[in-house]
Amino acid sequence: MILTGIARIGRDAEINYLANGTAVCNLSLVFNYGKKKDDGSRDSQWIDAALFGVRASKLHQYLLKGTQISVVMSDPHYSTFTKIDGTVLSKLVANVIDLEFVGSKELKPESPAPKYTPKLQVTRPFDELDELADLDNIPF
């Protein structure tokens, strides 16, 4: 099964490496769905996702809490685990196939571009320019 949607990252991505050296980037994603409630909130679904390989090692620094991404995931399933106190919980997990940044948040701020301020250079006073123009011959 393939899942596709737009999500926000719930916490900064964590990078780990497998024994064979493959990078694994762990993501906590939240998907909002349905109509807004009276209080302005929406229902949401959290998914723990993993991105593997070179993309994981290069993108993890940009995958920060609050960043909005479009994501395609495969193999969604529920994983169960037992907490220290004996409580059995489950969570939805998936593997990231592809992702794209879609939010308006900048990835890394760059140095601001220098502002262009044109310098107006008038070689003659405006009064002289009016005298030079033949106002009777203007076609409009």
N, C-alpha and C positions, 0 to 999 in steps of 0.2 A: 504494500500500500504506500502511496505517496501523499504527503501532506504539504500544502502550499499555503502561505499566508504572510501577512505583515505583522510583525511582533516588535515588542520593545525588550531590550536586554535588562534583566532584573538585577544583575550584579556584574561587576567587572569580570571578564573572561579569565579563566585560569588555564595556564599551559603546563602540561606534563609530557613526559616522554616514555614510550614503551621500551622494553628491554632491547628491541631491535633498532631503536633510535627514532622511530616514527613519532612525530609530534601529535599530541591530542589536546585540543582546545575545548574545555568544558564551558557550556553556556546555559544560563537559566533564562528561558524565554517566556514571556507572557503574551497571550493572544486574547484580545477583547472581542466579544461577539454579541449579537442580539441588539435589541433596541435599548436606548438609554432609559434608565429608571427615573422616577420622579426626582430623586436626589442627584441626578446627573451621572451616576456610575453605570457601568455595564458589567455583565457577567464576564469572567475571565477564566482561562485555562493555562496553567503553568506546565511547561515541558522542559525537562533537562535534556539538552542536546549535546552532541559531540561532533567536532569538526576535526578531520584527520589530515595528516600530511603537510606538505609545504605550505599550503594556504593557511593551515592552523598556526604554523610558526611565524608567518608574515603578518597575519591579520589580528592576532590576539591583542596587540597593543591598541588597536582601534575599536575593539569590541567592548565598549565601556557602558556602564549602567546608564539607562535612559536612551541609548541610541536606538533608532528605529531602523529595522531591516526587513527586507523581503526575503523569505527563506523557503527553500524546498528541502523536505526531509523524507527519509525512507525508514522503513522498518519500525513504525511506532508500536510500542508495546508497554504494558504495565510491568514494572519491576517491583517486587516486594522485598522488604528488608525488615529486620528486627532491631529495635532500639535497645540501648543498654538496659532499660527498665523492663524489657520483655514485650513491649508494644509492637505489634506487627503493622507496618504501614506500606503503602504502595505509591508509586509515582509513575507518571508517563514519561518515557524516554524515547529518543529517536536519534538517528544519524543525519547530519547535515550533508546534503548533496551539493547545494549551491546557495549562496547568499549574495545580497546586493544592498548597499546602503541607500535608504530612501528618505530619511529624515532631513531636516534642514540644518541640523547641528553640524558644525564644521568638524572634520576629522582631526586636523592639527592646524592650529592657527599659524598662518604665515606672517611674515613681516608685512605691515601695511604698505600698500602701493603708494608711491609718492603722489601727492595731489598736484594736478596740473592747474596752474593759475596763469591764464593768458595775460600777457602784459599789453595793454592798449597804448600804442604809440601814435600820437597825433602830431603830424609834422606841421599842420597849419591850424590856427584857431577855427572853431566851428563857424564863426561869423563869416570868415573868408570862404569856407566851403559852400555856404548858402549863396554867396555872391557868384561863385563859379557855376552853380547849377542853373540851367535854363528851365525854370519851372513851367513855362508855357508849352514846352515840347515833350512833356512826360505823357506817354500814351494812356495812362489810366486815370 
